[in-house]
Amino acid sequence: MRIIAIIIGILLIVVIAQDGFETVVLPRRVARKFRLARLFYSATWQLWSALARKMRPNGRRGQYLSYYGPLSLLLLLAVWASGFVFSFALLQWGLASPLHSPDTSISFATYVYMSGTTFVTLGLGDVIPLSSMGRGLVAIEAGFGLAFLALIIGYLPVIYQAFSRRETNITLLDARAGSPPTALELLRRHSHSHFPDELLQFMRDWEKWCAELLESHISYPVLTYYRSQHERQSWLAALTTVLDAGALALVGIEQLPVKPMKFTFAIARHAAVDLAQTYGTPPTRDGKRLSSEDFIALREQLAEAGLVFTNEETAERRLAEIRSTYEPFLVSLSEHLLIPLPDWIQRGERVDDWQTSAWDHFLPSTPSTIDHAMRGD
């Protein structure tokens, strides 16, 4: 029995140490299916999202889901720490290490207590090993505890820096593409300025954003569960807007160069496909995002902004072909993460987030978009 405890203890230490290294230190995706962090997020997200699916899709559900990302990170660190403490306790118990303890009888709980005080480097000294093997294990465990603390101190700032960089560009979409953002609104609002130069420069910035999203969310998958600060904004909605705008450009719109938009579309699709693969969410076909009736409305709203397809006869078919290369991955991510995808067309009047606050009722009028504010209507 004690030999089995020693083997299990050694295996747990190796598994937890490898999992922590791959999650925190290794800057690339690990293809191996069996991973402690993956099992942890799969199990906890199923439980957390099951309750969210029973809620109405409103602010309360969004607030509830926003807790999961930071809380799951803290719980994962606690699982790792508890695993180390339990594993070293198994080793000490399996080796039957003699202890100096105030307890009259030494049980497995005594070994767990000694392991816990050693891992967090309390150094109380009330329970100490008497053999050289036991003292050696205590020294090794204390080293693991210090390394674990260093990982936490270095890991958390990296996570929140990556989150901050992601959210900066998402916030910029508010005035430029609406709330929630849509490709139609993005093209329509830029058509009134130095079209297409300003739009192309904006999309080049988003090309870099998509590359950073791909790198950071594969290296640190917990970022995927971090919600944006505003209810109608999300990294998935921003990625969808970039892909939809690229798809419209690839179909062909007069005065809009195709090649620069193609580069942005390529890296955005790369991000969508790889993230769906990372979370094991197979592509889901869903033709509800843009029906034939919605496409007619999309074409009309584009025309109102002076944006016309170069070949209107084949535009709908061509757009459907391009959408089929990325939309199934976005739909699967949306269903898994409970993040809604933006619509293709605008339904009714919408007010941008930059125009909403708890103090707006004191103002005589609040324009719904930046264009209305500049025109004064």
Contacts in CASP RR format, 6 or more apart in sequence:
PFRMAT RR
TARGET T0000
AUTHOR 0000-0000-0000
METHOD contacts of the structure
MODEL  1
MRIIAIIIGILLIVVIAQDGFETVVLPRRVARKFRLARLFYSATWQLWSA
LARKMRPNGRRGQYLSYYGPLSLLLLLAVWASGFVFSFALLQWGLASPLH
SPDTSISFATYVYMSGTTFVTLGLGDVIPLSSMGRGLVAIEAGFGLAFLA
LIIGYLPVIYQAFSRRETNITLLDARAGSPPTALELLRRHSHSHFPDELL
QFMRDWEKWCAELLESHISYPVLTYYRSQHERQSWLAALTTVLDAGALAL
VGIEQLPVKPMKFTFAIARHAAVDLAQTYGTPPTRDGKRLSSEDFIALRE
QLAEAGLVFTNEETAERRLAEIRSTYEPFLVSLSEHLLIPLPDWIQRGER
VDDWQTSAWDHFLPSTPSTIDHAMRGD
2 93 0 8 1.000
2 94 0 8 1.000
2 95 0 8 1.000
2 96 0 8 1.000
3 94 0 8 1.000
5 90 0 8 1.000
5 91 0 8 1.000
5 93 0 8 1.000
5 94 0 8 1.000
6 90 0 8 1.000
6 91 0 8 1.000
6 94 0 8 1.000
6 95 0 8 1.000
8 87 0 8 1.000
8 90 0 8 1.000
9 87 0 8 1.000
9 88 0 8 1.000
9 90 0 8 1.000
9 91 0 8 1.000
10 87 0 8 1.000
10 91 0 8 1.000
12 83 0 8 1.000
12 86 0 8 1.000
12 87 0 8 1.000
12 90 0 8 1.000
13 84 0 8 1.000
13 87 0 8 1.000
13 88 0 8 1.000
13 91 0 8 1.000
13 144 0 8 1.000
15 36 0 8 1.000
16 36 0 8 1.000
16 80 0 8 1.000
16 83 0 8 1.000
16 84 0 8 1.000
16 87 0 8 1.000
17 144 0 8 1.000
19 35 0 8 1.000
19 36 0 8 1.000
19 37 0 8 1.000
19 80 0 8 1.000
20 37 0 8 1.000
20 80 0 8 1.000
20 151 0 8 1.000
22 30 0 8 1.000
22 35 0 8 1.000
22 37 0 8 1.000
23 37 0 8 1.000
23 76 0 8 1.000
24 151 0 8 1.000
24 155 0 8 1.000
25 151 0 8 1.000
26 219 0 8 1.000
27 219 0 8 1.000
28 218 0 8 1.000
28 219 0 8 1.000
29 218 0 8 1.000
29 219 0 8 1.000
29 274 0 8 1.000
29 278 0 8 1.000
36 79 0 8 1.000
36 80 0 8 1.000
37 76 0 8 1.000
37 221 0 8 1.000
40 72 0 8 1.000
40 75 0 8 1.000
40 76 0 8 1.000
40 79 0 8 1.000
41 72 0 8 1.000
41 76 0 8 1.000
41 221 0 8 1.000
41 222 0 8 1.000
41 225 0 8 1.000
44 68 0 8 1.000
44 72 0 8 1.000
44 75 0 8 1.000
45 68 0 8 1.000
45 72 0 8 1.000
45 225 0 8 1.000
48 65 0 8 1.000
48 68 0 8 1.000
48 72 0 8 1.000
49 65 0 8 1.000
49 338 0 8 1.000
51 64 0 8 1.000
52 61 0 8 1.000
52 62 0 8 1.000
52 64 0 8 1.000
52 65 0 8 1.000
52 338 0 8 1.000
53 338 0 8 1.000
55 61 0 8 1.000
55 64 0 8 1.000
57 340 0 8 1.000
59 231 0 8 1.000
61 338 0 8 1.000
62 227 0 8 1.000
62 231 0 8 1.000
65 227 0 8 1.000
65 338 0 8 1.000
66 227 0 8 1.000
68 225 0 8 1.000
69 222 0 8 1.000
69 225 0 8 1.000
69 226 0 8 1.000
69 227 0 8 1.000
70 226 0 8 1.000
72 222 0 8 1.000
72 225 0 8 1.000
73 156 0 8 1.000
73 159 0 8 1.000
73 222 0 8 1.000
76 222 0 8 1.000
77 152 0 8 1.000
80 148 0 8 1.000
81 119 0 8 1.000
81 148 0 8 1.000
84 119 0 8 1.000
84 141 0 8 1.000
84 144 0 8 1.000
84 145 0 8 1.000
84 148 0 8 1.000
85 112 0 8 1.000
85 115 0 8 1.000
85 116 0 8 1.000
85 119 0 8 1.000
86 112 0 8 1.000
86 115 0 8 1.000
88 115 0 8 1.000
88 118 0 8 1.000
88 119 0 8 1.000
88 137 0 8 1.000
88 140 0 8 1.000
88 141 0 8 1.000
88 144 0 8 1.000
89 108 0 8 1.000
89 111 0 8 1.000
89 112 0 8 1.000
89 114 0 8 1.000
89 115 0 8 1.000
89 116 0 8 1.000
90 111 0 8 1.000
91 137 0 8 1.000
92 111 0 8 1.000
92 114 0 8 1.000
92 115 0 8 1.000
92 129 0 8 1.000
92 134 0 8 1.000
92 137 0 8 1.000
93 108 0 8 1.000
93 111 0 8 1.000
95 131 0 8 1.000
95 133 0 8 1.000
95 134 0 8 1.000
95 137 0 8 1.000
97 111 0 8 1.000
97 129 0 8 1.000
97 130 0 8 1.000
97 131 0 8 1.000
97 133 0 8 1.000
97 134 0 8 1.000
97 137 0 8 1.000
98 129 0 8 1.000
98 130 0 8 1.000
98 131 0 8 1.000
99 106 0 8 1.000
99 110 0 8 1.000
99 111 0 8 1.000
99 114 0 8 1.000
99 127 0 8 1.000
99 128 0 8 1.000
99 129 0 8 1.000
99 130 0 8 1.000
100 127 0 8 1.000
100 128 0 8 1.000
100 129 0 8 1.000
100 130 0 8 1.000
101 110 0 8 1.000
101 114 0 8 1.000
101 126 0 8 1.000
101 127 0 8 1.000
102 126 0 8 1.000
102 127 0 8 1.000
103 110 0 8 1.000
103 127 0 8 1.000
110 127 0 8 1.000
113 127 0 8 1.000
114 127 0 8 1.000
114 128 0 8 1.000
114 129 0 8 1.000
114 138 0 8 1.000
115 141 0 8 1.000
116 122 0 8 1.000
117 123 0 8 1.000
117 124 0 8 1.000
117 125 0 8 1.000
117 127 0 8 1.000
118 138 0 8 1.000
118 141 0 8 1.000
118 142 0 8 1.000
119 141 0 8 1.000
119 142 0 8 1.000
119 144 0 8 1.000
119 145 0 8 1.000
119 148 0 8 1.000
120 145 0 8 1.000
121 142 0 8 1.000
121 145 0 8 1.000
121 146 0 8 1.000
128 138 0 8 1.000
129 135 0 8 1.000
129 136 0 8 1.000
129 137 0 8 1.000
129 138 0 8 1.000
158 220 0 8 1.000
159 220 0 8 1.000
159 222 0 8 1.000
159 223 0 8 1.000
162 212 0 8 1.000
162 216 0 8 1.000
162 220 0 8 1.000
162 223 0 8 1.000
163 223 0 8 1.000
163 226 0 8 1.000
165 212 0 8 1.000
165 216 0 8 1.000
166 209 0 8 1.000
166 212 0 8 1.000
166 213 0 8 1.000
166 216 0 8 1.000
166 223 0 8 1.000
166 235 0 8 1.000
167 228 0 8 1.000
167 229 0 8 1.000
169 205 0 8 1.000
169 206 0 8 1.000
169 209 0 8 1.000
169 238 0 8 1.000
170 228 0 8 1.000
170 233 0 8 1.000
170 234 0 8 1.000
170 235 0 8 1.000
170 238 0 8 1.000
171 230 0 8 1.000
171 233 0 8 1.000
173 181 0 8 1.000
173 186 0 8 1.000
173 233 0 8 1.000
173 238 0 8 1.000
173 241 0 8 1.000
174 181 0 8 1.000
174 230 0 8 1.000
174 233 0 8 1.000
174 352 0 8 1.000
174 353 0 8 1.000
174 354 0 8 1.000
175 352 0 8 1.000
175 354 0 8 1.000
175 369 0 8 1.000
175 370 0 8 1.000
176 186 0 8 1.000
176 189 0 8 1.000
176 190 0 8 1.000
176 202 0 8 1.000
177 183 0 8 1.000
177 185 0 8 1.000
177 186 0 8 1.000
177 189 0 8 1.000
177 241 0 8 1.000
178 185 0 8 1.000
178 186 0 8 1.000
178 189 0 8 1.000
178 350 0 8 1.000
178 352 0 8 1.000
178 369 0 8 1.000
179 230 0 8 1.000
179 232 0 8 1.000
179 233 0 8 1.000
179 350 0 8 1.000
179 351 0 8 1.000
179 352 0 8 1.000
179 353 0 8 1.000
179 354 0 8 1.000
180 232 0 8 1.000
180 233 0 8 1.000
180 234 0 8 1.000
180 237 0 8 1.000
180 340 0 8 1.000
180 342 0 8 1.000
181 233 0 8 1.000
181 237 0 8 1.000
181 238 0 8 1.000
181 241 0 8 1.000
181 342 0 8 1.000
182 241 0 8 1.000
182 244 0 8 1.000
182 342 0 8 1.000
182 343 0 8 1.000
182 344 0 8 1.000
182 345 0 8 1.000
182 346 0 8 1.000
183 241 0 8 1.000
183 244 0 8 1.000
183 245 0 8 1.000
183 246 0 8 1.000
183 247 0 8 1.000
183 248 0 8 1.000
183 344 0 8 1.000
184 244 0 8 1.000
184 298 0 8 1.000
184 301 0 8 1.000
184 302 0 8 1.000
184 344 0 8 1.000
184 345 0 8 1.000
184 346 0 8 1.000
185 346 0 8 1.000
186 199 0 8 1.000
186 241 0 8 1.000
186 245 0 8 1.000
187 199 0 8 1.000
187 245 0 8 1.000
187 248 0 8 1.000
187 253 0 8 1.000
187 256 0 8 1.000
187 302 0 8 1.000
187 305 0 8 1.000
187 307 0 8 1.000
188 301 0 8 1.000
188 302 0 8 1.000
188 304 0 8 1.000
188 305 0 8 1.000
188 307 0 8 1.000
189 369 0 8 1.000
189 370 0 8 1.000
189 371 0 8 1.000
190 196 0 8 1.000
190 198 0 8 1.000
190 199 0 8 1.000
190 202 0 8 1.000
191 305 0 8 1.000
191 306 0 8 1.000
191 307 0 8 1.000
192 305 0 8 1.000
192 371 0 8 1.000
195 255 0 8 1.000
195 256 0 8 1.000
196 255 0 8 1.000
196 256 0 8 1.000
196 257 0 8 1.000
199 256 0 8 1.000
200 257 0 8 1.000
200 260 0 8 1.000
200 261 0 8 1.000
203 242 0 8 1.000
203 245 0 8 1.000
203 246 0 8 1.000
203 260 0 8 1.000
203 261 0 8 1.000
203 264 0 8 1.000
204 260 0 8 1.000
204 264 0 8 1.000
206 242 0 8 1.000
206 264 0 8 1.000
206 268 0 8 1.000
207 263 0 8 1.000
207 264 0 8 1.000
207 267 0 8 1.000
207 268 0 8 1.000
209 238 0 8 1.000
210 239 0 8 1.000
210 242 0 8 1.000
210 264 0 8 1.000
210 267 0 8 1.000
210 268 0 8 1.000
210 270 0 8 1.000
210 271 0 8 1.000
211 267 0 8 1.000
211 271 0 8 1.000
213 235 0 8 1.000
213 239 0 8 1.000
213 271 0 8 1.000
214 267 0 8 1.000
214 270 0 8 1.000
214 271 0 8 1.000
214 274 0 8 1.000
214 275 0 8 1.000
216 223 0 8 1.000
217 223 0 8 1.000
217 224 0 8 1.000
217 235 0 8 1.000
217 271 0 8 1.000
217 275 0 8 1.000
217 278 0 8 1.000
218 274 0 8 1.000
218 275 0 8 1.000
218 278 0 8 1.000
221 278 0 8 1.000
221 279 0 8 1.000
224 235 0 8 1.000
224 275 0 8 1.000
224 279 0 8 1.000
224 337 0 8 1.000
225 337 0 8 1.000
227 234 0 8 1.000
228 234 0 8 1.000
228 235 0 8 1.000
230 353 0 8 1.000
232 353 0 8 1.000
233 353 0 8 1.000
234 339 0 8 1.000
234 340 0 8 1.000
236 330 0 8 1.000
236 333 0 8 1.000
236 334 0 8 1.000
236 337 0 8 1.000
236 339 0 8 1.000
236 341 0 8 1.000
237 339 0 8 1.000
237 340 0 8 1.000
237 341 0 8 1.000
237 342 0 8 1.000
239 268 0 8 1.000
239 271 0 8 1.000
239 272 0 8 1.000
239 330 0 8 1.000
240 330 0 8 1.000
240 341 0 8 1.000
240 342 0 8 1.000
241 342 0 8 1.000
242 264 0 8 1.000
242 265 0 8 1.000
242 268 0 8 1.000
243 265 0 8 1.000
243 268 0 8 1.000
243 269 0 8 1.000
243 272 0 8 1.000
243 326 0 8 1.000
243 330 0 8 1.000
244 342 0 8 1.000
244 344 0 8 1.000
245 261 0 8 1.000
246 261 0 8 1.000
246 262 0 8 1.000
246 264 0 8 1.000
246 265 0 8 1.000
246 268 0 8 1.000
247 265 0 8 1.000
247 319 0 8 1.000
247 322 0 8 1.000
247 323 0 8 1.000
247 326 0 8 1.000
248 302 0 8 1.000
248 319 0 8 1.000
249 256 0 8 1.000
249 257 0 8 1.000
249 258 0 8 1.000
249 261 0 8 1.000
249 262 0 8 1.000
249 265 0 8 1.000
250 258 0 8 1.000
250 261 0 8 1.000
250 262 0 8 1.000
250 265 0 8 1.000
250 318 0 8 1.000
250 322 0 8 1.000
251 309 0 8 1.000
251 315 0 8 1.000
251 318 0 8 1.000
251 319 0 8 1.000
251 322 0 8 1.000
252 258 0 8 1.000
252 309 0 8 1.000
252 310 0 8 1.000
252 311 0 8 1.000
252 315 0 8 1.000
253 302 0 8 1.000
253 307 0 8 1.000
253 308 0 8 1.000
253 309 0 8 1.000
253 310 0 8 1.000
254 307 0 8 1.000
254 308 0 8 1.000
254 309 0 8 1.000
254 310 0 8 1.000
256 307 0 8 1.000
268 326 0 8 1.000
269 325 0 8 1.000
269 326 0 8 1.000
272 326 0 8 1.000
272 329 0 8 1.000
272 330 0 8 1.000
272 333 0 8 1.000
273 326 0 8 1.000
273 329 0 8 1.000
275 329 0 8 1.000
275 333 0 8 1.000
276 282 0 8 1.000
276 283 0 8 1.000
276 329 0 8 1.000
276 332 0 8 1.000
276 333 0 8 1.000
279 333 0 8 1.000
279 336 0 8 1.000
281 329 0 8 1.000
281 332 0 8 1.000
281 333 0 8 1.000
281 335 0 8 1.000
281 336 0 8 1.000
282 332 0 8 1.000
283 328 0 8 1.000
283 329 0 8 1.000
283 331 0 8 1.000
283 332 0 8 1.000
284 328 0 8 1.000
284 331 0 8 1.000
284 332 0 8 1.000
284 335 0 8 1.000
285 324 0 8 1.000
285 328 0 8 1.000
285 331 0 8 1.000
286 327 0 8 1.000
286 328 0 8 1.000
286 331 0 8 1.000
287 327 0 8 1.000
289 323 0 8 1.000
289 327 0 8 1.000
289 331 0 8 1.000
289 341 0 8 1.000
289 343 0 8 1.000
289 344 0 8 1.000
290 298 0 8 1.000
290 319 0 8 1.000
290 320 0 8 1.000
290 323 0 8 1.000
290 344 0 8 1.000
292 316 0 8 1.000
294 344 0 8 1.000
294 345 0 8 1.000
295 316 0 8 1.000
295 319 0 8 1.000
295 344 0 8 1.000
297 345 0 8 1.000
298 344 0 8 1.000
298 345 0 8 1.000
299 309 0 8 1.000
299 312 0 8 1.000
299 315 0 8 1.000
301 345 0 8 1.000
301 346 0 8 1.000
302 308 0 8 1.000
302 309 0 8 1.000
309 315 0 8 1.000
311 318 0 8 1.000
330 341 0 8 1.000
331 341 0 8 1.000
333 339 0 8 1.000
334 340 0 8 1.000
334 341 0 8 1.000
349 368 0 8 1.000
350 368 0 8 1.000
351 366 0 8 1.000
351 368 0 8 1.000
352 368 0 8 1.000
352 369 0 8 1.000
352 370 0 8 1.000
354 370 0 8 1.000
355 366 0 8 1.000
355 367 0 8 1.000
355 368 0 8 1.000
355 369 0 8 1.000
356 366 0 8 1.000
360 366 0 8 1.000
367 373 0 8 1.000
367 376 0 8 1.000
367 377 0 8 1.000
END
